[in-house]
Amino acid sequence: MKKTLSINLNGIAFNIDEDAYQTLKQYISEISAHYNTDEDKEVIKDIEARIAEVDKIRDYVIAN
């Protein structure tokens, strides 16, 4: 059984497995390296918000 972690994206709590966490962490790290100015911090927040939004929608669709 895979280990699960609780994370927070844009104020929304998610439980994800360790492999998904590592993938997400790497992705966010890469976009943070690309968007690395003070003005770009908003872009990173928007991307994280969209990831959380899409995952919530996916969870809703699966549940219904």
Biopython code that builds the backbone (N, CA, C, O; Angstrom):
import numpy as np
from Bio.PDB.StructureBuilder import StructureBuilder

atoms = [
    (1, "MET", "N", (0.845, -1.175, 0.000)),
    (1, "MET", "CA", (0.000, 0.000, 0.000)),
    (1, "MET", "C", (0.890, 1.239, 0.000)),
    (1, "MET", "O", (1.869, 1.320, 0.743)),
    (2, "LYS", "N", (0.530, 2.202, -0.850)),
    (2, "LYS", "CA", (1.317, 3.420, -0.959)),
    (2, "LYS", "C", (1.009, 4.388, 0.172)),
    (2, "LYS", "O", (-0.121, 4.486, 0.650)),
    (3, "LYS", "N", (2.039, 5.088, 0.578)),
    (3, "LYS", "CA", (1.898, 6.113, 1.602)),
    (3, "LYS", "C", (1.160, 7.312, 1.002)),
    (3, "LYS", "O", (1.435, 7.701, -0.132)),
    (4, "THR", "N", (0.226, 7.898, 1.754)),
    (4, "THR", "CA", (-0.492, 9.086, 1.286)),
    (4, "THR", "C", (-0.100, 10.287, 2.133)),
    (4, "THR", "O", (0.251, 10.169, 3.307)),
    (5, "LEU", "N", (-0.173, 11.431, 1.500)),
    (5, "LEU", "CA", (0.181, 12.685, 2.153)),
    (5, "LEU", "C", (-0.987, 13.652, 2.026)),
    (5, "LEU", "O", (-1.746, 13.600, 1.057)),
    (6, "SER", "N", (-1.125, 14.524, 2.996)),
    (6, "SER", "CA", (-2.113, 15.600, 2.935)),
    (6, "SER", "C", (-1.389, 16.859, 2.518)),
    (6, "SER", "O", (-0.396, 17.247, 3.133)),
    (7, "ILE", "N", (-1.894, 17.508, 1.460)),
    (7, "ILE", "CA", (-1.300, 18.752, 0.988)),
    (7, "ILE", "C", (-2.375, 19.818, 0.896)),
    (7, "ILE", "O", (-3.569, 19.530, 0.965)),
    (8, "ASN", "N", (-1.933, 21.044, 0.740)),
    (8, "ASN", "CA", (-2.835, 22.175, 0.612)),
    (8, "ASN", "C", (-2.443, 22.949, -0.639)),
    (8, "ASN", "O", (-1.321, 23.446, -0.746)),
    (9, "LEU", "N", (-3.372, 23.048, -1.582)),
    (9, "LEU", "CA", (-3.166, 23.848, -2.784)),
    (9, "LEU", "C", (-4.257, 24.895, -2.838)),
    (9, "LEU", "O", (-5.442, 24.568, -2.902)),
    (10, "ASN", "N", (-3.858, 26.143, -2.813)),
    (10, "ASN", "CA", (-4.811, 27.242, -2.913)),
    (10, "ASN", "C", (-5.905, 27.167, -1.855)),
    (10, "ASN", "O", (-7.059, 27.505, -2.120)),
    (11, "GLY", "N", (-5.539, 26.722, -0.656)),
    (11, "GLY", "CA", (-6.501, 26.650, 0.432)),
    (11, "GLY", "C", (-7.396, 25.428, 0.400)),
    (11, "GLY", "O", (-8.329, 25.328, 1.196)),
    (12, "ILE", "N", (-7.131, 24.499, -0.503)),
    (12, "ILE", "CA", (-7.926, 23.281, -0.614)),
    (12, "ILE", "C", (-7.049, 22.097, -0.217)),
    (12, "ILE", "O", (-5.948, 21.922, -0.739)),
    (13, "ALA", "N", (-7.547, 21.294, 0.704)),
    (13, "ALA", "CA", (-6.793, 20.133, 1.179)),
    (13, "ALA", "C", (-6.995, 18.945, 0.241)),
    (13, "ALA", "O", (-8.104, 18.688, -0.227)),
    (14, "PHE", "N", (-5.909, 18.229, -0.022)),
    (14, "PHE", "CA", (-5.935, 17.037, -0.865)),
    (14, "PHE", "C", (-5.136, 15.938, -0.201)),
    (14, "PHE", "O", (-4.149, 16.205, 0.485)),
    (15, "ASN", "N", (-5.555, 14.717, -0.402)),
    (15, "ASN", "CA", (-4.782, 13.542, -0.020)),
    (15, "ASN", "C", (-4.262, 12.914, -1.307)),
    (15, "ASN", "O", (-5.038, 12.512, -2.174)),
    (16, "ILE", "N", (-2.949, 12.838, -1.420)),
    (16, "ILE", "CA", (-2.349, 12.256, -2.622)),
    (16, "ILE", "C", (-1.282, 11.258, -2.209)),
    (16, "ILE", "O", (-0.736, 11.330, -1.108)),
    (17, "ASP", "N", (-0.991, 10.316, -3.115)),
    (17, "ASP", "CA", (0.046, 9.350, -2.775)),
    (17, "ASP", "C", (1.430, 9.979, -2.953)),
    (17, "ASP", "O", (1.584, 11.031, -3.572)),
    (18, "GLU", "N", (2.404, 9.314, -2.403)),
    (18, "GLU", "CA", (3.758, 9.862, -2.361)),
    (18, "GLU", "C", (4.333, 10.108, -3.754)),
    (18, "GLU", "O", (5.040, 11.094, -3.962)),
    (19, "ASP", "N", (4.037, 9.219, -4.717)),
    (19, "ASP", "CA", (4.531, 9.399, -6.083)),
    (19, "ASP", "C", (3.935, 10.654, -6.713)),
    (19, "ASP", "O", (4.642, 11.419, -7.369)),
    (20, "ALA", "N", (2.636, 10.864, -6.514)),
    (20, "ALA", "CA", (1.973, 12.053, -7.059)),
    (20, "ALA", "C", (2.540, 13.315, -6.416)),
    (20, "ALA", "O", (2.716, 14.335, -7.082)),
    (21, "TYR", "N", (2.821, 13.237, -5.123)),
    (21, "TYR", "CA", (3.404, 14.384, -4.427)),
    (21, "TYR", "C", (4.757, 14.749, -5.025)),
    (21, "TYR", "O", (5.035, 15.924, -5.263)),
    (22, "GLN", "N", (5.592, 13.752, -5.265)),
    (22, "GLN", "CA", (6.912, 14.019, -5.837)),
    (22, "GLN", "C", (6.801, 14.639, -7.228)),
    (22, "GLN", "O", (7.547, 15.558, -7.566)),
    (23, "THR", "N", (5.874, 14.135, -8.027)),
    (23, "THR", "CA", (5.662, 14.682, -9.371)),
    (23, "THR", "C", (5.183, 16.122, -9.296)),
    (23, "THR", "O", (5.693, 16.985, -10.011)),
    (24, "LEU", "N", (4.206, 16.386, -8.434)),
    (24, "LEU", "CA", (3.680, 17.742, -8.273)),
    (24, "LEU", "C", (4.754, 18.685, -7.745)),
    (24, "LEU", "O", (4.882, 19.814, -8.219)),
    (25, "LYS", "N", (5.520, 18.228, -6.772)),
    (25, "LYS", "CA", (6.593, 19.037, -6.194)),
    (25, "LYS", "C", (7.622, 19.407, -7.258)),
    (25, "LYS", "O", (8.078, 20.549, -7.314)),
    (26, "GLN", "N", (7.988, 18.444, -8.099)),
    (26, "GLN", "CA", (8.957, 18.695, -9.172)),
    (26, "GLN", "C", (8.384, 19.690, -10.176)),
    (26, "GLN", "O", (9.087, 20.602, -10.610)),
    (27, "TYR", "N", (7.116, 19.524, -10.549)),
    (27, "TYR", "CA", (6.479, 20.427, -11.505)),
    (27, "TYR", "C", (6.452, 21.854, -10.966)),
    (27, "TYR", "O", (6.816, 22.793, -11.674)),
    (28, "ILE", "N", (6.025, 22.019, -9.723)),
    (28, "ILE", "CA", (5.953, 23.356, -9.136)),
    (28, "ILE", "C", (7.356, 23.953, -9.002)),
    (28, "ILE", "O", (7.534, 25.156, -9.189)),
    (29, "SER", "N", (8.327, 23.145, -8.689)),
    (29, "SER", "CA", (9.711, 23.610, -8.602)),
    (29, "SER", "C", (10.209, 24.110, -9.958)),
    (29, "SER", "O", (10.886, 25.135, -10.043)),
    (30, "GLU", "N", (9.867, 23.374, -11.013)),
    (30, "GLU", "CA", (10.292, 23.772, -12.360)),
    (30, "GLU", "C", (9.625, 25.062, -12.814)),
    (30, "GLU", "O", (10.277, 25.919, -13.410)),
    (31, "ILE", "N", (8.324, 25.211, -12.536)),
    (31, "ILE", "CA", (7.674, 26.465, -12.950)),
    (31, "ILE", "C", (8.146, 27.622, -12.081)),
    (31, "ILE", "O", (8.207, 28.760, -12.546)),
    (32, "SER", "N", (8.478, 27.345, -10.830)),
    (32, "SER", "CA", (9.008, 28.399, -9.953)),
    (32, "SER", "C", (10.370, 28.876, -10.450)),
    (32, "SER", "O", (10.683, 30.063, -10.357)),
    (33, "ALA", "N", (11.175, 27.962, -10.973)),
    (33, "ALA", "CA", (12.480, 28.330, -11.523)),
    (33, "ALA", "C", (12.310, 29.174, -12.785)),
    (33, "ALA", "O", (13.084, 30.098, -13.035)),
    (34, "HIS", "N", (11.289, 28.847, -13.575)),
    (34, "HIS", "CA", (11.042, 29.592, -14.817)),
    (34, "HIS", "C", (10.442, 30.967, -14.523)),
    (34, "HIS", "O", (10.868, 31.970, -15.094)),
    (35, "TYR", "N", (9.461, 31.007, -13.637)),
    (35, "TYR", "CA", (8.808, 32.257, -13.256)),
    (35, "TYR", "C", (9.397, 32.700, -11.917)),
    (35, "TYR", "O", (8.799, 32.472, -10.866)),
    (36, "ASN", "N", (10.567, 33.330, -11.958)),
    (36, "ASN", "CA", (11.285, 33.579, -10.716)),
    (36, "ASN", "C", (11.386, 35.049, -10.303)),
    (36, "ASN", "O", (12.140, 35.370, -9.384)),
    (37, "THR", "N", (10.655, 35.939, -10.950)),
    (37, "THR", "CA", (10.674, 37.340, -10.512)),
    (37, "THR", "C", (9.497, 37.596, -9.576)),
    (37, "THR", "O", (8.581, 36.780, -9.474)),
    (38, "ASP", "N", (9.534, 38.730, -8.901)),
    (38, "ASP", "CA", (8.446, 39.071, -7.982)),
    (38, "ASP", "C", (7.106, 39.168, -8.711)),
    (38, "ASP", "O", (6.075, 38.762, -8.174)),
    (39, "GLU", "N", (7.119, 39.705, -9.930)),
    (39, "GLU", "CA", (5.871, 39.814, -10.695)),
    (39, "GLU", "C", (5.320, 38.441, -11.066)),
    (39, "GLU", "O", (4.109, 38.266, -11.202)),
    (40, "ASP", "N", (6.211, 37.476, -11.227)),
    (40, "ASP", "CA", (5.806, 36.130, -11.641)),
    (40, "ASP", "C", (5.208, 35.301, -10.514)),
    (40, "ASP", "O", (4.608, 34.259, -10.779)),
    (41, "LYS", "N", (5.351, 35.727, -9.277)),
    (41, "LYS", "CA", (4.805, 34.957, -8.153)),
    (41, "LYS", "C", (3.294, 34.777, -8.297)),
    (41, "LYS", "O", (2.749, 33.752, -7.888)),
    (42, "GLU", "N", (2.626, 35.758, -8.870)),
    (42, "GLU", "CA", (1.180, 35.655, -9.102)),
    (42, "GLU", "C", (0.868, 34.568, -10.125)),
    (42, "GLU", "O", (-0.147, 33.880, -10.011)),
    (43, "VAL", "N", (1.730, 34.410, -11.117)),
    (43, "VAL", "CA", (1.550, 33.360, -12.130)),
    (43, "VAL", "C", (1.600, 31.991, -11.455)),
    (43, "VAL", "O", (0.774, 31.124, -11.745)),
    (44, "ILE", "N", (2.554, 31.797, -10.567)),
    (44, "ILE", "CA", (2.691, 30.521, -9.861)),
    (44, "ILE", "C", (1.451, 30.261, -9.004)),
    (44, "ILE", "O", (0.941, 29.141, -8.979)),
    (45, "LYS", "N", (0.971, 31.275, -8.313)),
    (45, "LYS", "CA", (-0.252, 31.118, -7.511)),
    (45, "LYS", "C", (-1.435, 30.744, -8.389)),
    (45, "LYS", "O", (-2.252, 29.905, -8.008)),
    (46, "ASP", "N", (-1.534, 31.366, -9.574)),
    (46, "ASP", "CA", (-2.622, 31.045, -10.496)),
    (46, "ASP", "C", (-2.535, 29.602, -10.988)),
    (46, "ASP", "O", (-3.554, 28.921, -11.102)),
    (47, "ILE", "N", (-1.337, 29.142, -11.276)),
    (47, "ILE", "CA", (-1.154, 27.763, -11.737)),
    (47, "ILE", "C", (-1.544, 26.783, -10.627)),
    (47, "ILE", "O", (-2.241, 25.800, -10.880)),
    (48, "GLU", "N", (-1.095, 27.053, -9.402)),
    (48, "GLU", "CA", (-1.458, 26.190, -8.280)),
    (48, "GLU", "C", (-2.976, 26.195, -8.060)),
    (48, "GLU", "O", (-3.566, 25.153, -7.777)),
    (49, "ALA", "N", (-3.597, 27.355, -8.190)),
    (49, "ALA", "CA", (-5.052, 27.448, -8.025)),
    (49, "ALA", "C", (-5.769, 26.630, -9.088)),
    (49, "ALA", "O", (-6.756, 25.956, -8.796)),
    (50, "ARG", "N", (-5.281, 26.688, -10.308)),
    (50, "ARG", "CA", (-5.916, 25.935, -11.391)),
    (50, "ARG", "C", (-5.748, 24.426, -11.194)),
    (50, "ARG", "O", (-6.671, 23.661, -11.473)),
    (51, "ILE", "N", (-4.588, 23.998, -10.719)),
    (51, "ILE", "CA", (-4.375, 22.574, -10.432)),
    (51, "ILE", "C", (-5.388, 22.114, -9.388)),
    (51, "ILE", "O", (-5.999, 21.056, -9.538)),
    (52, "ALA", "N", (-5.567, 22.905, -8.332)),
    (52, "ALA", "CA", (-6.521, 22.559, -7.277)),
    (52, "ALA", "C", (-7.938, 22.523, -7.818)),
    (52, "ALA", "O", (-8.711, 21.627, -7.478)),
    (53, "GLU", "N", (-8.282, 23.480, -8.652)),
    (53, "GLU", "CA", (-9.624, 23.564, -9.244)),
    (53, "GLU", "C", (-9.924, 22.337, -10.100)),
    (53, "GLU", "O", (-10.984, 21.725, -9.972)),
    (54, "VAL", "N", (-8.993, 21.986, -10.962)),
    (54, "VAL", "CA", (-9.176, 20.834, -11.853)),
    (54, "VAL", "C", (-9.300, 19.547, -11.046)),
    (54, "VAL", "O", (-10.121, 18.690, -11.373)),
    (55, "ASP", "N", (-8.504, 19.405, -10.010)),
    (55, "ASP", "CA", (-8.564, 18.194, -9.193)),
    (55, "ASP", "C", (-9.895, 18.099, -8.453)),
    (55, "ASP", "O", (-10.455, 17.010, -8.323)),
    (56, "LYS", "N", (-10.403, 19.227, -7.969)),
    (56, "LYS", "CA", (-11.714, 19.220, -7.301)),
    (56, "LYS", "C", (-12.814, 18.835, -8.274)),
    (56, "LYS", "O", (-13.712, 18.069, -7.923)),
    (57, "ILE", "N", (-12.756, 19.356, -9.492)),
    (57, "ILE", "CA", (-13.740, 19.016, -10.524)),
    (57, "ILE", "C", (-13.672, 17.527, -10.833)),
    (57, "ILE", "O", (-14.700, 16.862, -10.955)),
    (58, "ARG", "N", (-12.445, 17.006, -10.960)),
    (58, "ARG", "CA", (-12.261, 15.566, -11.242)),
    (58, "ARG", "C", (-12.870, 14.738, -10.123)),
    (58, "ARG", "O", (-13.568, 13.760, -10.392)),
    (59, "ASP", "N", (-12.620, 15.111, -8.877)),
    (59, "ASP", "CA", (-13.189, 14.379, -7.746)),
    (59, "ASP", "C", (-14.710, 14.394, -7.775)),
    (59, "ASP", "O", (-15.348, 13.384, -7.475)),
    (60, "TYR", "N", (-15.296, 15.532, -8.135)),
    (60, "TYR", "CA", (-16.749, 15.656, -8.201)),
    (60, "TYR", "C", (-17.322, 14.758, -9.290)),
    (60, "TYR", "O", (-18.324, 14.075, -9.083)),
    (61, "VAL", "N", (-16.676, 14.767, -10.449)),
    (61, "VAL", "CA", (-17.147, 13.944, -11.577)),
    (61, "VAL", "C", (-17.061, 12.461, -11.235)),
    (61, "VAL", "O", (-17.975, 11.699, -11.550)),
    (62, "ILE", "N", (-15.984, 12.051, -10.600)),
    (62, "ILE", "CA", (-15.816, 10.652, -10.214)),
    (62, "ILE", "C", (-16.873, 10.237, -9.198)),
    (62, "ILE", "O", (-17.410, 9.131, -9.272)),
    (63, "ALA", "N", (-17.170, 11.117, -8.254)),
    (63, "ALA", "CA", (-18.133, 10.805, -7.205)),
    (63, "ALA", "C", (-19.566, 10.721, -7.738)),
    (63, "ALA", "O", (-20.404, 10.021, -7.170)),
    (64, "ASN", "N", (-19.835, 11.420, -8.801)),
    (64, "ASN", "CA", (-21.199, 11.440, -9.345)),
    (64, "ASN", "C", (-21.229, 10.652, -10.604)),
    (64, "ASN", "O", (-22.280, 10.535, -11.234)),
]
sb = StructureBuilder()
sb.init_structure("model")
sb.init_model(0)
sb.init_chain("A")
sb.init_seg("    ")
for serial, (resi, resn, name, xyz) in enumerate(atoms, 1):
    if name == "N":
        sb.init_residue(resn, " ", resi, " ")
    sb.init_atom(name, np.array(xyz, "f"), 0.0, 1.0, " ", f" {name:<3s}", serial, name[0])
structure = sb.get_structure()
